Amino acid sequence: MSEDNPAGAGPGEIAAGLSGAQATLRANGRRRSFAALASAGPPPPLAIDINKALAFVQACMSSKPRVGYGLGAKIKSDASQPGAPVPPGFLKVDCSGFVRA
C-alpha cells in the first residue's frame, strides 16, 4: 500500500504475488505458470468498434433515468438498454460491468 494509492500494492507485493506457485493461473482448463503464459507472447488484438462504444457511452449518459454506478451491478446481455426498466434494461452498472459491455 502506498500513500498516493491506498489500494495499491506495496514494495515487493507484486513480485511476491507473481512468483512460483502463487503465479499459477488457470488457462484452457489446466494450470499454467505465469512464466509459461508470458512466454506464449502477446494476446491477439481485440477488435473494438469505437463508434459502437461511443454510442453506448452516450446512451448511458443521456438515458432517462440516467445510468448510475452500482457496486456489483453487471449488464445482463448485449440487448440490455441503458435507462430501461430491469429487465431488459439496466439502471446501474459498476466499472467492470461497464468495460465488459
DOVEXDREN-531503 format. One record per residue (C-alpha): x negated, y negated, z; residue number from 1; residue in three letters. Coordinates in Angstrom, 1 decimal, decimal comma. Layout:
DOVEXDREN-531503
ZAZA       x       y       z  pos  code
ZAZA       X       Y       Z  NUM   ala
...
END
This chain:
DOVEXDREN-531503
ZAZA       x       y       z  pos  code
ZAZA     0,0     0,0     0,0    1   met
ZAZA    -1,3    -3,5    -0,8    2   ser
ZAZA    -0,2    -6,9     0,5    3   glu
ZAZA     0,7    -8,0    -3,0    4   asp
ZAZA     2,8    -4,9    -3,7    5   asn
ZAZA     4,1    -3,2    -0,5    6   pro
ZAZA     5,4    -0,3    -2,6    7   ala
ZAZA     2,1     0,1    -4,5    8   gly
ZAZA    -0,5     2,8    -3,9    9   ala
ZAZA    -3,4     2,1    -1,6   10   gly
ZAZA    -7,1     2,7    -2,3   11   pro
ZAZA    -7,7     6,3    -3,3   12   gly
ZAZA    -4,0     7,3    -3,2   13   glu
ZAZA    -3,6     7,7    -6,9   14   ile
ZAZA    -6,8     9,7    -7,3   15   ala
ZAZA    -5,9    11,9    -4,4   16   ala
ZAZA    -2,4    12,4    -5,8   17   gly
ZAZA    -3,7    13,4    -9,2   18   leu
ZAZA    -6,5    15,8    -8,1   19   ser
ZAZA    -6,4    19,6    -8,0   20   gly
ZAZA    -3,3    21,5    -7,2   21   ala
ZAZA    -1,4    18,2    -6,4   22   gln
ZAZA    -1,6    17,3   -10,0   23   ala
ZAZA     0,3    20,3   -11,2   24   thr
ZAZA     3,1    19,3   -13,4   25   leu
ZAZA     6,0    21,3   -14,9   26   arg
ZAZA     6,0    21,3   -18,7   27   ala
ZAZA     7,9    23,7   -21,0   28   asn
ZAZA     8,9    25,8   -18,1   29   gly
ZAZA     5,4    26,6   -17,0   30   arg
ZAZA     2,9    24,9   -14,6   31   arg
ZAZA     0,1    23,0   -16,2   32   arg
ZAZA    -2,5    20,8   -14,6   33   ser
ZAZA    -2,7    17,1   -15,2   34   phe
ZAZA    -6,1    17,6   -16,9   35   ala
ZAZA    -4,6    20,1   -19,4   36   ala
ZAZA    -1,8    17,7   -20,2   37   leu
ZAZA    -4,1    14,8   -20,6   38   ala
ZAZA    -6,4    16,7   -23,0   39   ser
ZAZA    -3,4    17,5   -25,2   40   ala
ZAZA    -3,6    14,0   -26,5   41   gly
ZAZA    -1,0    11,2   -26,5   42   pro
ZAZA     2,7    11,9   -26,9   43   pro
ZAZA     4,3    11,2   -30,3   44   pro
ZAZA     5,7     7,7   -30,8   45   pro
ZAZA     9,2     7,1   -29,5   46   leu
ZAZA    11,5     5,9   -32,2   47   ala
ZAZA    13,4     2,9   -30,9   48   ile
ZAZA    15,9     0,7   -32,9   49   asp
ZAZA    15,1    -2,7   -31,4   50   ile
ZAZA    18,3    -4,2   -32,8   51   asn
ZAZA    20,4    -1,5   -31,1   52   lys
ZAZA    18,6    -2,1   -27,9   53   ala
ZAZA    19,1    -5,9   -28,0   54   leu
ZAZA    22,8    -5,4   -28,8   55   ala
ZAZA    23,1    -3,1   -25,8   56   phe
ZAZA    21,5    -5,7   -23,5   57   val
ZAZA    23,7    -8,4   -24,9   58   gln
ZAZA    26,8    -6,3   -24,4   59   ala
ZAZA    25,8    -5,7   -20,7   60   cys
ZAZA    25,2    -9,4   -20,1   61   met
ZAZA    28,4   -10,6   -21,8   62   ser
ZAZA    30,9    -7,9   -20,7   63   ser
ZAZA    33,8    -9,0   -18,6   64   lys
ZAZA    33,3    -7,9   -15,8   65   pro
ZAZA    29,6    -8,2   -16,3   66   arg
ZAZA    27,5    -5,1   -15,7   67   val
ZAZA    25,7    -5,3   -12,4   68   gly
ZAZA    23,0    -3,4   -10,5   69   tyr
ZAZA    23,9    -0,3    -8,6   70   gly
ZAZA    21,4     1,9    -6,8   71   leu
ZAZA    21,5     5,4    -8,3   72   gly
ZAZA    24,0     4,4   -11,0   73   ala
ZAZA    23,4     6,1   -14,3   74   lys
ZAZA    25,1     5,6   -17,7   75   ile
ZAZA    27,1     8,9   -18,3   76   lys
ZAZA    26,8     9,0   -22,1   77   ser
ZAZA    25,9     7,1   -25,3   78   asp
ZAZA    29,7     6,5   -25,8   79   ala
ZAZA    29,9     4,6   -22,5   80   ser
ZAZA    30,9     0,9   -23,0   81   gln
ZAZA    29,5    -1,9   -20,8   82   pro
ZAZA    32,1    -3,5   -18,6   83   gly
ZAZA    34,8    -1,0   -19,5   84   ala
ZAZA    36,7     0,9   -16,7   85   pro
ZAZA    34,9     4,0   -15,5   86   val
ZAZA    35,1     6,4   -17,4   87   pro
ZAZA    34,4     6,0   -20,3   88   pro
ZAZA    32,5     2,8   -19,4   89   gly
ZAZA    30,2     1,5   -16,7   90   phe
ZAZA    30,2    -1,5   -14,4   91   leu
ZAZA    26,9    -0,8   -12,6   92   lys
ZAZA    23,5     0,7   -13,6   93   val
ZAZA    20,1     1,0   -12,0   94   asp
ZAZA    16,7     0,4   -13,6   95   cys
ZAZA    16,0     4,0   -14,7   96   ser
ZAZA    19,6     4,4   -16,0   97   gly
ZAZA    19,2     1,2   -18,0   98   phe
ZAZA    15,9     2,3   -19,5   99   val
ZAZA    17,2     5,8   -20,3  100   arg
ZAZA    20,2     4,2   -22,1  101   ala
END
